[in-house]
Amino acid sequence: MSTTDKGSKGYLIGIVMVAVLGGLLFGYDTAVVNGAGPGFKAFFLGAEDFNYTLGLHGLSISSALIGCIIGSALSGLLATRLGRKKSLIVAGILFFVSALGSMYPEFLFFEYGKPTASLLIAFNIYRIIGGIGVGMASAICPMYIGEVAPSNIRGMLVSWNQFAIIFGQLVVFFVCFLIMTGHSDVAFVSTEDALDPTKSQDSWTIATSWRYMFGSEAIPAGLFALLICFVPETPRYLVSIGQDKKALGILSRINGSGKAQQILDDIKSTLTVKTEKLMTYGFICIFVGVMLSVFQQAVGINAVLYYSNDIFKSIGMADAKMTTVIMGVVNILFTLLAIFTVEKLGRKPLLIWGSIGMAIGALGVALTFGHAGSEMITAISLMVYSACFMFSWGPICWVLIAEIFPNTIRGGAVAIAVAFQWIFNMIVSSSFPTMFNMHLSEGDDFGHWFTYGLYGIICLLAALFVWRLVPETKGKTLEDMTALWKNKNK
């Protein structure tokens, strides 16, 4: 039997691997601030025309999230107007521009190496540009993979996007480690210390290290923007713009000529019009997609991923950085667990059991945090919490968002769902330090147990939500979702 009759797995894997580079850039961009933050902060503490406060530093570190919200909100419009492929090319270019601009924000307009308020604004503009790329990629990469993948392995292939996100975070950790080899870190937090040469331990760290860290993203970003030019547009988008012949050719290469025509007929039967109003399939369809995104962030995972070093230090771990690395490796392994079980066990069971496991881990942290002799139990509970997210809400949320919406509203519905994801990412990330450090009386641990107790309760609510409202999509084609939601809306 010819490759055309069977389809080419190598061709499918090749285009999916290019698409998941967008996920790697997603992880890379969101994690690079952890390594670059100290040097960047020290650089702007030396400014003479303004006072670089902790508030400004927090805003600068999180400014990319503003772009993420914008990018995800625009993703539906761009994916519908430009197509999935061209939109990803735009995202790659934005990644590339942001990396170079963040490394060299003085370009054309400012004196190199002189920290000023105007330079800080320019830097944040470049970070927002990169955030727009992240927001677009976070919505369109799973959509792209979901629309090219055969239904029997779609969940597994979309899950690789989450693996790429976690892997990108690990890659940038080691890149920052290599950049800092031979140089000391900076340990001051005030303007006076920044200007004191006896306390500014390494001038190269302050002036240059953060530039190399941000600039290093230009390499994978450029590679992504180049390679995405060589992958095909998704068959479902091609059908929506009347290019049935080209869509059939791609479907034949992926699924084999025997199945291609049947899949094409199914796509055409659900695309009698290019788009429909968002509420065509009822409020519940959009509500489920949005709440999947809300719960993925509201369970509090980014409070762990963004602040893991600080958390492990506060519970008394001797080597917080090494513990964070161990947790990162555990996260990778449990993401792989999801990839290889999602088509066997289904989406709902993984989400429900993951939610329950996260609740146990979060409540374990709440009950043991700060108690003498329980440091290891607290650390293990935190890892259980993180690991359970990695085989459930981490990858499976993206799988469901990519496949749960009918074809005719997918672009707009995915954009709304992912925009909510970034909004709640910002809410959780910005509220965690305040909640975690709350005290009812001097020296108590109220904020510690309240924060993780709250996350544990939200995890249980997430399990209930999935059990009652989320449909199982294992083995269903994207066209089946149209019939599913029409029936629910009767």
Disulfide bonds with the S-S distance in Angstrom:
none
